């Protein structure tokens, strides 16, 4: 089973463990270590927000609004950082977005295009396999 979760988590997969009621199921998620870290960060921020704690963990440092992007397709251009965390980055661009799943290098960090947004795309940081 594949589902898309709001709030920056994106695509997740898992298996239905049991039915809980009318239209409800329990799911055992099949997360990579990266996705588990991203979920933990997301839940921590959500809990802190519910408790009234506002943590600015996605602040963009001065001078870091524009980044160079190099794609596995050979294409390269710049994009504007609109959100980032240890798990990934969201980029705004005027160009047509790349395909979901394409490897991209943001500075010295590699990741994959995880989802498209209205103004660009999001990249989940991942360790790139050696060829």
PyMOL CGO cylinders between C-alpha atoms (Angstrom):
from pymol import cmd
from pymol.cgo import CYLINDER

trace = [
    CYLINDER, 0.00, 0.00, 0.00, 1.29, 3.49, -0.86, 0.3, 1, 1, 1, 1, 1, 1,
    CYLINDER, 1.29, 3.49, -0.86, -0.16, 6.65, 0.65, 0.3, 1, 1, 1, 1, 1, 1,
    CYLINDER, -0.16, 6.65, 0.65, 0.74, 10.32, 0.51, 0.3, 1, 1, 1, 1, 1, 1,
    CYLINDER, 0.74, 10.32, 0.51, 0.84, 12.18, 3.82, 0.3, 1, 1, 1, 1, 1, 1,
    CYLINDER, 0.84, 12.18, 3.82, 0.46, 15.93, 4.16, 0.3, 1, 1, 1, 1, 1, 1,
    CYLINDER, 0.46, 15.93, 4.16, 2.82, 18.08, 6.16, 0.3, 1, 1, 1, 1, 1, 1,
    CYLINDER, 2.82, 18.08, 6.16, 6.01, 17.33, 4.30, 0.3, 1, 1, 1, 1, 1, 1,
    CYLINDER, 6.01, 17.33, 4.30, 6.16, 13.57, 4.79, 0.3, 1, 1, 1, 1, 1, 1,
    CYLINDER, 6.16, 13.57, 4.79, 5.11, 12.78, 1.25, 0.3, 1, 1, 1, 1, 1, 1,
    CYLINDER, 5.11, 12.78, 1.25, 5.00, 9.24, -0.11, 0.3, 1, 1, 1, 1, 1, 1,
    CYLINDER, 5.00, 9.24, -0.11, 5.13, 6.34, 2.35, 0.3, 1, 1, 1, 1, 1, 1,
    CYLINDER, 5.13, 6.34, 2.35, 4.57, 2.64, 1.87, 0.3, 1, 1, 1, 1, 1, 1,
    CYLINDER, 4.57, 2.64, 1.87, 3.52, -0.15, 4.17, 0.3, 1, 1, 1, 1, 1, 1,
    CYLINDER, 3.52, -0.15, 4.17, 1.26, -3.13, 4.70, 0.3, 1, 1, 1, 1, 1, 1,
    CYLINDER, 1.26, -3.13, 4.70, -2.23, -3.25, 6.14, 0.3, 1, 1, 1, 1, 1, 1,
    CYLINDER, -2.23, -3.25, 6.14, -1.91, -5.02, 9.50, 0.3, 1, 1, 1, 1, 1, 1,
    CYLINDER, -1.91, -5.02, 9.50, -5.60, -5.16, 10.37, 0.3, 1, 1, 1, 1, 1, 1,
    CYLINDER, -5.60, -5.16, 10.37, -8.94, -3.48, 9.88, 0.3, 1, 1, 1, 1, 1, 1,
    CYLINDER, -8.94, -3.48, 9.88, -9.98, -1.31, 12.81, 0.3, 1, 1, 1, 1, 1, 1,
    CYLINDER, -9.98, -1.31, 12.81, -13.46, -0.23, 11.88, 0.3, 1, 1, 1, 1, 1, 1,
    CYLINDER, -13.46, -0.23, 11.88, -15.54, 1.13, 9.06, 0.3, 1, 1, 1, 1, 1, 1,
    CYLINDER, -15.54, 1.13, 9.06, -13.03, 2.57, 6.59, 0.3, 1, 1, 1, 1, 1, 1,
    CYLINDER, -13.03, 2.57, 6.59, -10.13, 2.39, 9.08, 0.3, 1, 1, 1, 1, 1, 1,
    CYLINDER, -10.13, 2.39, 9.08, -7.00, 0.26, 8.96, 0.3, 1, 1, 1, 1, 1, 1,
    CYLINDER, -7.00, 0.26, 8.96, -3.79, -0.10, 10.96, 0.3, 1, 1, 1, 1, 1, 1,
    CYLINDER, -3.79, -0.10, 10.96, -0.67, 0.13, 8.81, 0.3, 1, 1, 1, 1, 1, 1,
    CYLINDER, -0.67, 0.13, 8.81, 2.85, -1.15, 9.40, 0.3, 1, 1, 1, 1, 1, 1,
    CYLINDER, 2.85, -1.15, 9.40, 5.03, 1.35, 7.57, 0.3, 1, 1, 1, 1, 1, 1,
    CYLINDER, 5.03, 1.35, 7.57, 8.09, 0.32, 5.59, 0.3, 1, 1, 1, 1, 1, 1,
    CYLINDER, 8.09, 0.32, 5.59, 10.36, 3.30, 6.33, 0.3, 1, 1, 1, 1, 1, 1,
    CYLINDER, 10.36, 3.30, 6.33, 13.98, 3.82, 5.45, 0.3, 1, 1, 1, 1, 1, 1,
    CYLINDER, 13.98, 3.82, 5.45, 16.21, 5.27, 8.18, 0.3, 1, 1, 1, 1, 1, 1,
    CYLINDER, 16.21, 5.27, 8.18, 15.96, 8.63, 6.42, 0.3, 1, 1, 1, 1, 1, 1,
    CYLINDER, 15.96, 8.63, 6.42, 12.16, 8.58, 6.40, 0.3, 1, 1, 1, 1, 1, 1,
    CYLINDER, 12.16, 8.58, 6.40, 12.09, 7.56, 10.10, 0.3, 1, 1, 1, 1, 1, 1,
    CYLINDER, 12.09, 7.56, 10.10, 14.27, 10.58, 10.94, 0.3, 1, 1, 1, 1, 1, 1,
    CYLINDER, 14.27, 10.58, 10.94, 12.00, 12.81, 8.89, 0.3, 1, 1, 1, 1, 1, 1,
    CYLINDER, 12.00, 12.81, 8.89, 8.91, 11.42, 10.66, 0.3, 1, 1, 1, 1, 1, 1,
    CYLINDER, 8.91, 11.42, 10.66, 10.53, 11.92, 14.09, 0.3, 1, 1, 1, 1, 1, 1,
    CYLINDER, 10.53, 11.92, 14.09, 11.38, 15.53, 13.19, 0.3, 1, 1, 1, 1, 1, 1,
    CYLINDER, 11.38, 15.53, 13.19, 7.85, 16.12, 11.89, 0.3, 1, 1, 1, 1, 1, 1,
    CYLINDER, 7.85, 16.12, 11.89, 6.22, 14.66, 15.03, 0.3, 1, 1, 1, 1, 1, 1,
    CYLINDER, 6.22, 14.66, 15.03, 8.54, 16.61, 17.34, 0.3, 1, 1, 1, 1, 1, 1,
    CYLINDER, 8.54, 16.61, 17.34, 7.65, 19.87, 15.60, 0.3, 1, 1, 1, 1, 1, 1,
    CYLINDER, 7.65, 19.87, 15.60, 3.92, 19.02, 15.68, 0.3, 1, 1, 1, 1, 1, 1,
    CYLINDER, 3.92, 19.02, 15.68, 3.99, 18.14, 19.40, 0.3, 1, 1, 1, 1, 1, 1,
    CYLINDER, 3.99, 18.14, 19.40, 5.99, 21.26, 20.26, 0.3, 1, 1, 1, 1, 1, 1,
    CYLINDER, 5.99, 21.26, 20.26, 3.57, 23.39, 18.26, 0.3, 1, 1, 1, 1, 1, 1,
    CYLINDER, 3.57, 23.39, 18.26, 0.62, 21.84, 20.14, 0.3, 1, 1, 1, 1, 1, 1,
    CYLINDER, 0.62, 21.84, 20.14, 2.41, 22.68, 23.40, 0.3, 1, 1, 1, 1, 1, 1,
    CYLINDER, 2.41, 22.68, 23.40, 2.92, 26.27, 22.28, 0.3, 1, 1, 1, 1, 1, 1,
    CYLINDER, 2.92, 26.27, 22.28, 6.66, 25.90, 21.66, 0.3, 1, 1, 1, 1, 1, 1,
    CYLINDER, 6.66, 25.90, 21.66, 7.65, 27.60, 18.43, 0.3, 1, 1, 1, 1, 1, 1,
    CYLINDER, 7.65, 27.60, 18.43, 11.00, 26.30, 17.21, 0.3, 1, 1, 1, 1, 1, 1,
    CYLINDER, 11.00, 26.30, 17.21, 12.46, 28.00, 14.15, 0.3, 1, 1, 1, 1, 1, 1,
    CYLINDER, 12.46, 28.00, 14.15, 14.23, 24.90, 12.84, 0.3, 1, 1, 1, 1, 1, 1,
    CYLINDER, 14.23, 24.90, 12.84, 13.56, 25.84, 9.23, 0.3, 1, 1, 1, 1, 1, 1,
    CYLINDER, 13.56, 25.84, 9.23, 15.07, 29.32, 9.28, 0.3, 1, 1, 1, 1, 1, 1,
    CYLINDER, 15.07, 29.32, 9.28, 17.03, 30.17, 6.16, 0.3, 1, 1, 1, 1, 1, 1,
    CYLINDER, 17.03, 30.17, 6.16, 20.46, 31.62, 6.95, 0.3, 1, 1, 1, 1, 1, 1,
    CYLINDER, 20.46, 31.62, 6.95, 21.38, 34.93, 5.39, 0.3, 1, 1, 1, 1, 1, 1,
    CYLINDER, 21.38, 34.93, 5.39, 22.94, 34.46, 1.96, 0.3, 1, 1, 1, 1, 1, 1,
    CYLINDER, 22.94, 34.46, 1.96, 21.61, 30.90, 1.54, 0.3, 1, 1, 1, 1, 1, 1,
    CYLINDER, 21.61, 30.90, 1.54, 18.38, 31.68, -0.31, 0.3, 1, 1, 1, 1, 1, 1,
    CYLINDER, 18.38, 31.68, -0.31, 19.75, 30.61, -3.70, 0.3, 1, 1, 1, 1, 1, 1,
    CYLINDER, 19.75, 30.61, -3.70, 21.43, 27.26, -4.30, 0.3, 1, 1, 1, 1, 1, 1,
    CYLINDER, 21.43, 27.26, -4.30, 23.02, 25.53, -7.27, 0.3, 1, 1, 1, 1, 1, 1,
    CYLINDER, 23.02, 25.53, -7.27, 21.25, 22.36, -8.37, 0.3, 1, 1, 1, 1, 1, 1,
    CYLINDER, 21.25, 22.36, -8.37, 22.87, 19.68, -10.53, 0.3, 1, 1, 1, 1, 1, 1,
    CYLINDER, 22.87, 19.68, -10.53, 20.70, 16.86, -11.81, 0.3, 1, 1, 1, 1, 1, 1,
    CYLINDER, 20.70, 16.86, -11.81, 21.67, 13.35, -12.88, 0.3, 1, 1, 1, 1, 1, 1,
    CYLINDER, 21.67, 13.35, -12.88, 20.31, 14.28, -16.31, 0.3, 1, 1, 1, 1, 1, 1,
    CYLINDER, 20.31, 14.28, -16.31, 23.21, 16.74, -16.71, 0.3, 1, 1, 1, 1, 1, 1,
    CYLINDER, 23.21, 16.74, -16.71, 20.99, 19.76, -16.31, 0.3, 1, 1, 1, 1, 1, 1,
    CYLINDER, 20.99, 19.76, -16.31, 22.06, 22.45, -13.83, 0.3, 1, 1, 1, 1, 1, 1,
    CYLINDER, 22.06, 22.45, -13.83, 20.39, 25.61, -12.59, 0.3, 1, 1, 1, 1, 1, 1,
    CYLINDER, 20.39, 25.61, -12.59, 19.75, 27.68, -9.50, 0.3, 1, 1, 1, 1, 1, 1,
    CYLINDER, 19.75, 27.68, -9.50, 16.72, 27.56, -7.24, 0.3, 1, 1, 1, 1, 1, 1,
    CYLINDER, 16.72, 27.56, -7.24, 15.46, 29.49, -4.26, 0.3, 1, 1, 1, 1, 1, 1,
    CYLINDER, 15.46, 29.49, -4.26, 15.32, 27.69, -0.90, 0.3, 1, 1, 1, 1, 1, 1,
    CYLINDER, 15.32, 27.69, -0.90, 11.89, 28.19, 0.67, 0.3, 1, 1, 1, 1, 1, 1,
    CYLINDER, 11.89, 28.19, 0.67, 12.17, 25.55, 3.43, 0.3, 1, 1, 1, 1, 1, 1,
    CYLINDER, 12.17, 25.55, 3.43, 14.84, 23.19, 4.69, 0.3, 1, 1, 1, 1, 1, 1,
    CYLINDER, 14.84, 23.19, 4.69, 15.63, 20.75, 7.46, 0.3, 1, 1, 1, 1, 1, 1,
    CYLINDER, 15.63, 20.75, 7.46, 18.08, 17.94, 8.12, 0.3, 1, 1, 1, 1, 1, 1,
    CYLINDER, 18.08, 17.94, 8.12, 15.82, 15.67, 6.05, 0.3, 1, 1, 1, 1, 1, 1,
    CYLINDER, 15.82, 15.67, 6.05, 15.47, 17.75, 2.90, 0.3, 1, 1, 1, 1, 1, 1,
    CYLINDER, 15.47, 17.75, 2.90, 14.84, 21.03, 1.16, 0.3, 1, 1, 1, 1, 1, 1,
    CYLINDER, 14.84, 21.03, 1.16, 12.01, 22.65, -0.78, 0.3, 1, 1, 1, 1, 1, 1,
    CYLINDER, 12.01, 22.65, -0.78, 13.03, 24.64, -3.86, 0.3, 1, 1, 1, 1, 1, 1,
    CYLINDER, 13.03, 24.64, -3.86, 11.15, 27.36, -5.72, 0.3, 1, 1, 1, 1, 1, 1,
    CYLINDER, 11.15, 27.36, -5.72, 11.97, 27.73, -9.39, 0.3, 1, 1, 1, 1, 1, 1,
    CYLINDER, 11.97, 27.73, -9.39, 10.54, 29.32, -12.51, 0.3, 1, 1, 1, 1, 1, 1,
    CYLINDER, 10.54, 29.32, -12.51, 11.73, 26.36, -14.58, 0.3, 1, 1, 1, 1, 1, 1,
    CYLINDER, 11.73, 26.36, -14.58, 9.81, 23.17, -15.23, 0.3, 1, 1, 1, 1, 1, 1,
    CYLINDER, 9.81, 23.17, -15.23, 10.42, 20.83, -12.27, 0.3, 1, 1, 1, 1, 1, 1,
    CYLINDER, 10.42, 20.83, -12.27, 12.37, 17.59, -12.71, 0.3, 1, 1, 1, 1, 1, 1,
    CYLINDER, 12.37, 17.59, -12.71, 10.70, 14.21, -12.51, 0.3, 1, 1, 1, 1, 1, 1,
    CYLINDER, 10.70, 14.21, -12.51, 10.03, 12.69, -9.08, 0.3, 1, 1, 1, 1, 1, 1,
    CYLINDER, 10.03, 12.69, -9.08, 12.84, 10.27, -8.19, 0.3, 1, 1, 1, 1, 1, 1,
    CYLINDER, 12.84, 10.27, -8.19, 15.60, 12.06, -10.10, 0.3, 1, 1, 1, 1, 1, 1,
    CYLINDER, 15.60, 12.06, -10.10, 18.91, 12.41, -8.23, 0.3, 1, 1, 1, 1, 1, 1,
    CYLINDER, 18.91, 12.41, -8.23, 20.00, 15.97, -7.58, 0.3, 1, 1, 1, 1, 1, 1,
    CYLINDER, 20.00, 15.97, -7.58, 23.00, 17.52, -5.90, 0.3, 1, 1, 1, 1, 1, 1,
    CYLINDER, 23.00, 17.52, -5.90, 22.29, 20.57, -3.76, 0.3, 1, 1, 1, 1, 1, 1,
    CYLINDER, 22.29, 20.57, -3.76, 25.67, 22.07, -3.00, 0.3, 1, 1, 1, 1, 1, 1,
    CYLINDER, 25.67, 22.07, -3.00, 27.60, 19.03, -1.72, 0.3, 1, 1, 1, 1, 1, 1,
    CYLINDER, 27.60, 19.03, -1.72, 24.55, 17.03, -0.58, 0.3, 1, 1, 1, 1, 1, 1,
    CYLINDER, 24.55, 17.03, -0.58, 22.69, 14.47, -2.69, 0.3, 1, 1, 1, 1, 1, 1,
    CYLINDER, 22.69, 14.47, -2.69, 19.01, 13.71, -2.65, 0.3, 1, 1, 1, 1, 1, 1,
    CYLINDER, 19.01, 13.71, -2.65, 16.07, 12.67, -4.75, 0.3, 1, 1, 1, 1, 1, 1,
    CYLINDER, 16.07, 12.67, -4.75, 13.18, 14.76, -5.95, 0.3, 1, 1, 1, 1, 1, 1,
    CYLINDER, 13.18, 14.76, -5.95, 10.43, 13.60, -3.59, 0.3, 1, 1, 1, 1, 1, 1,
    CYLINDER, 10.43, 13.60, -3.59, 7.41, 15.60, -4.69, 0.3, 1, 1, 1, 1, 1, 1,
    CYLINDER, 7.41, 15.60, -4.69, 6.32, 18.55, -6.78, 0.3, 1, 1, 1, 1, 1, 1,
    CYLINDER, 6.32, 18.55, -6.78, 4.88, 21.72, -5.27, 0.3, 1, 1, 1, 1, 1, 1,
    CYLINDER, 4.88, 21.72, -5.27, 2.93, 24.58, -6.81, 0.3, 1, 1, 1, 1, 1, 1,
    CYLINDER, 2.93, 24.58, -6.81, 6.10, 26.66, -7.17, 0.3, 1, 1, 1, 1, 1, 1,
    CYLINDER, 6.10, 26.66, -7.17, 8.81, 24.03, -7.52, 0.3, 1, 1, 1, 1, 1, 1,
    CYLINDER, 8.81, 24.03, -7.52, 9.77, 20.75, -5.87, 0.3, 1, 1, 1, 1, 1, 1,
    CYLINDER, 9.77, 20.75, -5.87, 11.02, 19.10, -2.69, 0.3, 1, 1, 1, 1, 1, 1,
    CYLINDER, 11.02, 19.10, -2.69, 14.18, 17.05, -2.30, 0.3, 1, 1, 1, 1, 1, 1,
    CYLINDER, 14.18, 17.05, -2.30, 14.68, 14.33, 0.33, 0.3, 1, 1, 1, 1, 1, 1,
    CYLINDER, 14.68, 14.33, 0.33, 18.35, 14.01, 1.25, 0.3, 1, 1, 1, 1, 1, 1,
    CYLINDER, 18.35, 14.01, 1.25, 19.66, 10.47, 0.76, 0.3, 1, 1, 1, 1, 1, 1,
    CYLINDER, 19.66, 10.47, 0.76, 22.98, 8.70, 0.57, 0.3, 1, 1, 1, 1, 1, 1,
    CYLINDER, 22.98, 8.70, 0.57, 23.64, 8.16, -3.11, 0.3, 1, 1, 1, 1, 1, 1,
    CYLINDER, 23.64, 8.16, -3.11, 24.64, 4.58, -3.93, 0.3, 1, 1, 1, 1, 1, 1,
    CYLINDER, 24.64, 4.58, -3.93, 28.11, 4.17, -5.37, 0.3, 1, 1, 1, 1, 1, 1,
    CYLINDER, 28.11, 4.17, -5.37, 28.32, 2.96, -8.93, 0.3, 1, 1, 1, 1, 1, 1,
]
cmd.load_cgo(trace, "trace")
